[in-house]
Amino acid sequence: MTHENRPRFPDDCAFVIQFAHPDGGVDPRPGRIEHVVSGRARRFQDEAQLMAFVAEVLASLDSDTATAPQIRPR
């Protein structure tokens, strides 16, 4: 699939984020994030850890795409 016809919101970029029950307005709230396609998951304590996981997963997707053989139509 070329960049031009790739879906705007592809499945491999989907995450589920769960936040812990609020403890009297504690901010930031800890939680858990899971990458939908791979099932990779991690608990986080703050926004920095949450975003670091997203960046790590998306970077691994980019590197997988870069190293995968390209199939070209005939």
Helices and strands as residue ranges (DSSP letters): G 3-5, G 11-13, E 15-19, E 31-35, E 41-44, H 47-67
